[in-house]
């Protein structure tokens, strides 16, 4: 009997993240364009004799990852075991390359890779749809970590529509030492949205939904950042869409999807949007200067990924990404900048290493 299985799963970026009002179930409906990039989490699952789940974590940010039952990989193993009627007795070794609490869904990638590895070891015979259902119950980003590529996500992010992309896509990821907690960013969005619903935007310190904040303006490059980081100013966006801000957030980002289909990277760069970005900028003001610096270094567009704090800066080519990353790493900014490439797939087993 096979005793060990290895699987990998990629980080995700959000090229578009529209947020709707919190529903009675406590969740915000989302409309998001996910893209998988080549930062891979690697999970090794080994059968053991004693019942239970033992977690070991190595790599980037390992000390900040829980080893107990709250680890998303442990929850994934337990959820799959319940679904398949298996007794859990596994060691899970997580090798992280995705920064913890970085807005890149590292925990979700661990869960997706764990599902695949356990599924292979336990020979559950579950259909892909069953696995996707287990994934969706674990968290909003887990189904996408399984699927990968580029996709439109609706609902909590679990209803996925694959999107064609006509070109290679290269990013520079600016990572942070500190993380931002996703629930706190959504709570900040709730507070800001309450104010917006009463029509008060543009006040220093307040958030406007299309990505502009006083924090960003205070970064000292308001013109530059404003025209690229906030491709559509709130006033312009409200003229285009007379609906309430939350309704606007849930509209299909048709122009972005068309630009991806055409492989029109400059247009993709102009259309990067994240409704949570103002909240991330308010919590981590240093991000404003980094967004501006990425644009000044030649990025086609830059946006906070998910709930942040990682910034994704779109590059015209691999060479351009290498140049932009080198500029961002140098003084005075001295950012942690990594070149990453969009990948067509998602989580998959590493068969030759099992
Ligand atoms: P989200 O997918 O919610 O946007 P994120 O990408 O910003 O999250 P993650 O790295 O997935 O951040 O982790 C968020 C929190 O989840 C961490 O602070 C940690 O406490 C907890 N966590 C649970 N399991 C894991 C895991 N396997 N890897 C990383 N963090 C985990």
Boltz pocket constraint, residues with backbone or C-beta under 6 A from the ligand:
constraints:
  - pocket:
      binder: B
      contacts: [[A, 64], [A, 65], [A, 66], [A, 70], [A, 71], [A, 72], [A, 73], [A, 94], [A, 98], [A, 99], [A, 100], [A, 101], [A, 102], [A, 103], [A, 104], [A, 105], [A, 106], [A, 107], [A, 108], [A, 110], [A, 111], [A, 141], [A, 179], [A, 180], [A, 182], [A, 306], [A, 307], [A, 308]]
      max_distance: 6.0
